Amino acid sequence: MIDAHQHFWQLANPFTDWPTPDLALIHRDFLPADLAPLLADAGVTGTVLVQAAPAVEETRFILKLAERAAHVKAVVGWIDFAATDALDQLSALVRRPLLKGLRPMIQGEPEPGWILQSAFGPLLEAMAVAGLRFDALVLQHQIDDIVALAAQHPDLLIVLDHCGKPAIASGDSAAWRNSIARLAAQPNVYCKVSGLWTEAGDDWSAATIAPYVEAVRAAFGTQRLMWGSDWPVLNLAGGYRDWLDQALALFDDLDAGERAAVFGGNAARFYGFSYD
């Protein structure tokens, strides 16, 4: 199995500005040695390591960690899309073989349509040419920007992180469902089944989570979904094995090939690494 979305961080690094002290459950270092026993217990053999801070220095840091951690099969990094030297930043990082994607952390951008700026076009095209994937970290109201992005750049493979962060706790899912349907109509877009527990408030039971998993299954099918833990952010809600077991149960009706795709093969195919 492949975990398509996990993080590492070290609080002493100058670029680590999150998690903040109020998030006591995750306000400490999380490094490969912390994750290894969880992976062994769960039978997960590989992971995709995703950036957690908007800093090129953090991307270099996690690439170094990944190069020493056998379970990391791909790294999703960060560059400053708005910088005048963004293409140079990309050129420097793309030489690292484990770098498979970039994530500009759109959820923190208050300007509607921020990612659709024409100035970003050459960078997005360069990503597609280099074979880099685009992780879309967005809030529910920003999903339609990714619909437009996917249409403008059909050669760029895009994955929606955390199912687009639906407002599970409030139960207001109608707008999210409509946006998900529009996004799934773009054939170059995939979706990560991750991050749902931390959007669910105090109730992350299967009964609460199931309708959201069913919605992305209906929209994307089993060949464009990939399971991810979002560890250690997941710790704010529950345990690694508990979330994996719930996800496996929610996909229990699939045949063996479909389950292998959702829990490994799709991530390997999307990010372009070997899977066995």
Order of alpha helices (4+ residues) and beta strands (2+ residues): beta-alpha-beta-alpha-beta-alpha-beta-alpha-beta-alpha-beta-alpha-beta-alpha-beta-alpha-alpha-alpha
